[in-house]
Amino acid sequence: MNDFIKITAEFIQATDDFIWGLPMLVLLLGIGIFLTVKLHLLQVFHLPDAIKLLFTPHKDHHSKKGDVTSFAALCTALAATIGTGNIVGVATAVGIGGPGALFWMFVAAFFGMATKYAECLLAVRFREQDKRGHFVGGPMFYIKNGIGGNYPKIARTLAVFFAVSGIVAGCLGIGTYTQINSVVEAANQLNLDRLLVTVIITILTVIITYGGLKSISYTAKKVVPLMGIVYIVACLLIILMNIGKVPEAISLIINSAFTPTPAVGGFTGATIMMAMQKGVARGIFSNEAGLGSAPIAAASAKTNSPAEQGLISMTGTFIDTIIICMLTGLTLVITGAWTLDQTGVAMTTLAFKGVLGEQIGLYVVNICLILFAFTTIIGWNFYSERCVIFLFGVKGIKPFRIIYCLLVASYILIVLFVDMNNIAEKTAINTIWTVADIANGLMAFPNLIALFMLRKVIIEETRKLFSGKGKKGNSYQEVLKQLN
């Protein structure tokens, strides 16, 4: 049995290496760089404006099309993105690719902000209403409605491929098993019963997902800001208490991005390609820029301006990766936790415990992890459900929700299987995360192709916003007043 598991794990890893090889890295970074240039460094010069839009209430809120507020749509997206990738994913990236992985994670996130802006803009521009009157959108819809007129066969193939990949990612990758795996790890750290924790998470998932988008967005609005602030404050405390080590840590991160990292302590060493691959892959796993998931939530926002929602959604990548992931990574480097023979949440927990104390560090990391994982589970239920609607219509919603909740509950069977067959837990964890990476990559290909093919629409909608919708001479501040 162990030989079979080993061969399977090696095959899955080879598949992951192929999908996340040089072509994918070039495509992801290339599209991000292309959009950054075409949009004139929008993520730099208009990030303050995007943040202002995020926190400014709209006076004509009720006259806008959509199901939930722009802030709620962003929180729904952040519920899915701020998850285990911010704690476990970063630790896994650094544990395999070394500190240099953080540099490439940052680079991917910087250019990914332009990508996130573009894909969420398109989601609103080409969204539809389903039979229930709810707004639905995302890559499958902007591929169909944006490309389908000129290239119907290509559009249909790409849209269906994305929708199928989105369901696989939600059910077997980023949405279920990776999250429950992290919850179980956190439960072990807190000496909680794994079966009990899995049952509780399953029950909560059933209650919230059966409430639909409004239930999910309401939960996200309450939980996401709170858990994000708590985790950020804890990371900042650790960094401030080790402020003298920060310059050395930053130097190590930059140098390791361009030179091989030698073995040290429990770290086995890493090549430049390993650092780049793991940094970009885990960064995309966390912030999902280019993946095409966040546009599914953005399509539900109450807005009449695609570009406005694009700006608001762009802040998600900034918050998720450039703030939270970078804080996690810097914490791992300055405390030296990355050199220890630990992986995933255990590595991050050691870093926190070493500075904040045994109990505080233990509870901060693992409670945040459980909340992060739970919101990701409900967020990805929503994403995959929208893919089901695209393929099968609203009649597919009920069967899908049953299957999704059963998959969440079934993770405990995997734990028992690993225990009964004496399979190395580290091998099982890495394989689960690798499957999630593969599913992410399969989603990214059709979405990135669509972004390039619809580049003229992105630029046109952006010009509409920044020109005050045709009123020549308006400053962007005046445009903001018009929008509010």
C-alpha positions, 0 to 999 in steps of 0.5 A: 500500500505504501509503495502505491501511495508513494508512486501516486504521490510522485505522479501527482507531484510530476503533474504539478511540476508540469502545470506550474512549470515555466509556461504557467509562470510566464503566463501568470506573470506575463499577463500581470505585467501586460495589464500593469503596463496597459493600465499605467501602474493602476495598482500603484497610483490608484490603490488609495482610491480603491481603498477609499471606494471600499470604505465609502458608502454609496448614496444611490446604493438601492438603485444599483444592480446586484445582490450584495454590497461591494464590501460584502462581495469583497468579504466573500472573496476574502473569505475564500482567499484569506485562508490556510494559504496565509498560514500553512501555504506560506510555511509550505512555500518557505519550507520547500522553496526557502526564503526566496519564495517570499520574494516571488510571492510578492512579485506575483501579488504585485502584478496580480493586483492588475490581474484581479482588477481586470478579471473582476471588472469583466465579471460585472461587465458580462454578468447575467441573471439566473432564473431566480433573479440572482446575478451570476458571473465569473470567467465562464460567463465573460468567456461566453459573453465576451468571446463567444460572439467571435469565437463560439467554439473556442469560448464554449470549450474554455468556459466549460473547462473553467467551470469543470476545473472550478468544481474540481478545485472546490470539491477536491482541492482548495475548497475542502480537503486542504482546509479541513486538513489544516483544521485537523492540524490546528485541532491536534495543536490544541489537543482537540478531538479531530472527529469532533472538530470535523463534525462541527465544521461540517454542521456549520458548513451545512447551515451557512451554505444552505442559506445561500449568498446572503448567509455566506456574505453576512458571515464573511463580513463579520468574521473576515475583518476580525480574524484578519486584524487579530492575525495582523496585530500578532504578526506585527508584535513578533516583528517589532519584538525582533526589529533588529533582525528585519534588515537581515531577513529582508536581505536573505529573502531577496538574495535567496530569490536569485541564488540557490538556498543551501541546506540549513537545520531541517531545511534541505535546500532549494534551487532558484526554480523551486523558490520561484515555483513555490512562491508563485504557486502558493501566492496564487493559492492564497490570493487567487489572482488570475485564478478566476475565483474572485470574479465569481463573487464580484459579479454579485456586487451592487454596482453599475460600474465594472471598473469601480468593482475592479478597483475594490476587488483589487484590494483583496490581493493587496490585503491577502498577500502583500500584507498578511502573507508577507507578515507570515513569511517575515515572521517565519524568517526572523524567528528562524522557524523555516530552518526547523524540521517542521511543516505547515501550521506546526512551523508557523506555530513554533514561530509564534510560540517562540516570541509570544509565549507557549499558550498565546502563540499556540492559540493565536495561530490555531484559532485564526487558522480554524477561522481562516479555513472555515471561511474558505470552505464556505467561500469556495462552496459559493464559487463551485456552486456558480460553476454548477449553475453555469453547466447545469442551471439552478436545478444543480444547486441542491445536489451540489450542496449535498455533495459538497457537505459530504466531502467536507465530512468525509475528510475524517475518513482520509485521516483514518486511512492515513493512520491505519496504513501507517502512511507518513503524515507529511507525504499525505499533507503535501499530496493534498496541497499538490492536488489543490495546486493542480486544480488551481492551475487548470482554472488559471489557463482559460481565465488568463487566455480570456483576460488577454482576448478581452484586453480592449474591453478592460481598457475601455471600461477603465477609461470610462471610469477615469474620464468621469464617464465621458465628462472631459476634464474631471479629476478622479476625486470628482469621479469618486464624488459622482460614484458615491 
